[in-house]
Amino acid sequence: MSGSNGSKENSYNKARTFPYPGSKVERSQVPNEKVGWLVEWQDYDPVEYTALSVLAGPRWADPQISESNFSLKFNEKYGHIERKRQNGLYEIENGRPRNPAGWTGLVGRGLLGRWGPNHAAHPIITRWKRDCSGNKITHPVSGKHILQFVAIKRNVCGEWAIPGMMVDPGEISATLKREFSEEALNCLQKSSAQTLQPRTSRGEIMDNLTLEAGDDAGKVKWVDISDKLKIEANHSQFIKLVTETGAAHWSEDSEADCRGV
């Protein structure tokens, strides 16, 4: 189950994707008329799948619930792990948390490490799109300046996304810096003298940032921001919030409507 803050529709569509990202596992198909836990489905037969990388027991993953020395409580912070979901409670069935949106055709954790919510941190690094003279470029329809952000293409699923990963309480700031450095600057393959530590700046540091994909990212590049973006899960919602904060270009249609065109 994902602890994403996105809309229920986007999260649920993602939860029905098949084959499961990064695998050949074909989850049981969930037709639109079966959406939601209130729909009775006597013949529901989900596929059990947890990725081998999760079962290997990395530090960011829980053990299997069946292990005798593992116990946890849901819908609350338990130990140093936050098991609460930001959008309300989730139900437990047969000792396992249920996806809040409904049937998904799959049980188990897939690529997720935690039982219950999996909280993520994503650094959004932006710059203004400029011409060869250094002037900000304006969108011809909206009349607003165009923002760009650093996007990575994930090796696992082949989708463009904001860099980032799952995070535990108290580790958000450190995770943001580490993951951007590793995924977008490839700092793991460089010496400390070669690595540029990301930081917030109103100067030209972002314009001159040298991008290089790390192990978890197939590609990395600056991408123009607009509502036409095709990126992972609900990341476009976060990107839209950035444009609203900076009064940057987002949609041609909405601006045209505002002008009465």
C-alpha positions in Angstrom: 0.0 0.0 0.0 1.3 3.4 -0.9 1.3 6.4 1.4 1.2 8.9 -1.4 -0.6 12.2 -1.0 -2.0 12.3 -4.5 -5.6 12.0 -5.6 -7.4 8.8 -5.1 -8.1 8.4 -8.9 -4.4 8.7 -9.9 -3.2 6.5 -7.1 -5.8 3.9 -7.8 -5.0 3.8 -11.6 -1.3 3.3 -10.6 -2.3 0.5 -8.3 -3.9 -1.4 -11.2 -1.0 -1.2 -13.6 0.1 -4.5 -15.2 2.5 -6.1 -15.5 3.7 -4.8 -12.1 6.4 -2.2 -12.7 9.9 -3.7 -13.0 8.6 -7.3 -13.3 6.7 -9.7 -15.5 4.0 -10.3 -12.8 0.5 -10.0 -14.2 -1.8 -8.9 -11.4 -5.5 -10.0 -11.6 -7.3 -7.4 -13.7 -9.8 -5.2 -11.8 -12.5 -3.8 -14.1 -13.8 -0.3 -13.5 -17.1 -1.6 -12.2 -15.3 -3.4 -9.4 -13.6 -0.3 -8.1 -14.0 0.2 -4.3 -14.2 -2.1 -1.3 -18.0 -1.7 -1.1 -18.3 -3.8 -4.2 -18.8 -7.5 -3.4 -16.4 -9.7 -5.4 -16.7 -13.4 -4.4 -14.4 -14.7 -7.1 -11.6 -12.2 -6.4 -8.3 -14.0 -6.7 -5.3 -11.6 -6.3 -1.7 -12.5 -7.2 0.8 -12.6 -4.3 4.0 -10.7 -5.1 6.8 -9.1 -3.1 10.0 -8.2 -5.0 13.1 -10.2 -4.2 14.9 -6.9 -3.5 12.4 -6.3 -0.6 12.5 -9.9 0.7 16.3 -9.6 0.8 15.9 -7.5 4.0 17.4 -4.1 3.2 17.4 -1.6 6.1 14.4 0.3 4.5 12.2 -2.8 4.4 10.0 -4.5 7.0 10.3 -8.3 7.5 7.5 -10.5 6.4 4.5 -10.3 8.8 4.7 -14.1 9.2 8.1 -13.9 10.9 7.7 -14.7 14.6 10.0 -12.0 15.9 8.3 -9.2 14.0 5.3 -7.3 15.4 3.8 -3.9 14.5 0.8 -1.6 15.0 -1.0 0.1 12.2 -2.5 3.6 11.9 0.0 5.0 14.4 3.7 5.7 14.8 5.3 2.4 16.0 8.9 2.5 17.1 10.7 5.0 14.7 8.4 4.1 11.8 5.3 6.3 10.9 2.5 3.9 10.2 -0.2 6.6 10.0 -1.6 7.7 6.6 -2.0 11.4 6.1 -5.5 11.0 4.4 -7.2 9.0 7.2 -7.3 5.5 8.6 -6.8 2.4 6.5 -8.4 -1.0 7.3 -6.6 -4.2 8.3 -7.7 -7.6 6.9 -6.1 -10.9 7.9 -3.3 -9.0 9.6 -2.4 -6.9 6.5 -3.2 -3.3 5.6 -5.6 -2.8 2.7 -5.1 -0.4 -0.2 -7.4 2.5 0.8 -8.7 2.9 -2.8 -10.0 -0.7 -3.4 -9.2 -3.9 -5.1 -5.8 -3.9 -6.9 -5.4 -7.5 -8.2 -2.3 -8.0 -6.1 -1.4 -8.7 -2.4 2.0 -8.3 -0.9 4.3 -5.3 -1.0 5.6 -5.4 -4.6 8.5 -2.9 -4.5 7.4 -1.2 -1.3 9.4 -1.8 1.8 6.9 -1.0 4.6 3.6 -2.6 5.6 1.1 0.2 5.5 2.0 3.7 4.3 5.3 4.2 2.5 6.2 7.9 2.9 8.3 9.5 0.3 10.5 12.6 0.0 11.0 14.3 -3.4 13.2 17.3 -4.0 11.8 19.6 -6.8 14.8 21.5 -8.3 13.7 24.2 -10.7 15.1 27.0 -12.9 13.6 29.5 -15.3 13.9 28.5 -19.0 16.1 31.1 -20.7 17.2 32.0 -24.2 20.8 32.2 -25.4 21.0 35.7 -24.1 19.9 34.7 -20.6 16.4 36.2 -20.8 13.5 34.3 -19.3 11.4 32.6 -22.0 7.6 33.4 -22.0 5.0 31.0 -23.1 3.2 32.4 -26.2 -0.3 31.6 -25.0 -0.3 32.1 -21.3 2.2 35.0 -21.3 3.9 33.5 -18.2 7.5 32.5 -17.8 8.3 28.8 -18.3 9.8 26.8 -15.4 12.0 23.7 -15.8 12.6 21.0 -13.3 15.1 18.2 -12.9 13.4 14.9 -14.0 14.9 11.4 -13.8 13.8 8.3 -15.9 13.6 5.4 -13.5 15.3 2.1 -14.5 12.6 0.0 -12.8 9.5 1.3 -14.6 10.9 3.5 -17.4 8.8 6.5 -16.3 9.9 10.1 -15.9 9.7 11.3 -12.2 10.9 13.6 -9.6 14.0 12.2 -7.8 13.4 10.8 -4.4 12.7 7.8 -2.3 10.9 6.4 0.8 11.7 8.2 4.0 11.3 7.7 7.8 10.5 10.5 10.3 13.4 12.8 11.0 15.2 11.9 7.8 13.4 14.1 5.3 16.1 16.8 4.9 19.0 14.3 4.7 17.0 12.1 2.3 16.3 15.0 -0.1 19.9 16.0 -0.3 21.2 12.4 -0.6 18.8 11.2 -3.2 19.1 14.2 -5.5 22.9 13.9 -5.3 22.8 10.2 -6.0 20.1 10.1 -8.7 20.6 13.4 -10.6 24.3 14.2 -9.9 25.7 10.6 -9.7 27.7 11.5 -6.6 28.3 7.9 -5.7 30.6 7.6 -8.8 32.5 10.8 -8.1 35.0 12.0 -5.5 34.0 14.6 -3.0 35.8 17.3 -4.9 33.7 16.6 -8.0 30.4 16.5 -6.2 28.3 19.7 -6.1 26.0 19.6 -3.0 22.5 20.8 -3.9 21.2 23.9 -2.1 18.4 26.4 -2.4 19.6 29.5 -4.3 18.1 32.5 -6.1 21.3 32.9 -8.1 22.7 31.0 -11.1 23.7 27.8 -9.4 20.8 25.8 -10.8 21.3 27.2 -14.3 24.8 25.8 -14.3 24.1 22.5 -12.5 25.8 19.5 -14.2 23.3 16.6 -14.4 24.4 13.0 -14.6 22.2 10.0 -14.0 23.0 7.7 -11.0 22.5 4.0 -10.6 18.7 4.3 -9.9 18.1 6.6 -12.8 18.4 5.7 -16.5 18.4 9.3 -17.6 18.3 12.8 -16.1 17.5 16.1 -17.7 15.8 19.5 -17.3 12.1 19.3 -18.4 9.8 22.1 -19.3 6.8 22.3 -16.9 3.3 22.2 -18.2 0.1 20.3 -17.9 1.2 18.1 -20.8 3.8 16.4 -18.7 3.7 12.6 -18.6 5.3 11.6 -15.4 5.1 9.0 -12.7 2.0 8.6 -10.5 0.8 11.9 -9.0 4.0 13.8 -9.4 2.4 16.3 -11.8 0.3 17.6 -8.9 3.4 18.6 -7.0 4.8 20.2 -10.1 1.6 22.2 -10.6 1.9 23.6 -7.0 5.4 24.8 -7.8 4.1 26.8 -10.9 1.3 28.3 -8.8 3.8 29.5 -6.1 6.1 31.0 -8.7 3.3 32.3 -11.0 4.8 30.3 -13.8 3.2 28.8 -16.9 1.1 25.6 -16.5 -1.8 25.3 -18.9 -2.6 26.8 -22.3 -6.3 26.0 -22.0 -6.9 27.6 -18.6 -5.1 30.8 -19.6 -7.0 31.0 -22.9 -10.3 30.5 -21.0 -9.4 33.3 -18.6 -8.9 35.7 -21.5 -12.1 34.7 -23.2 -10.4 33.4 -26.2 
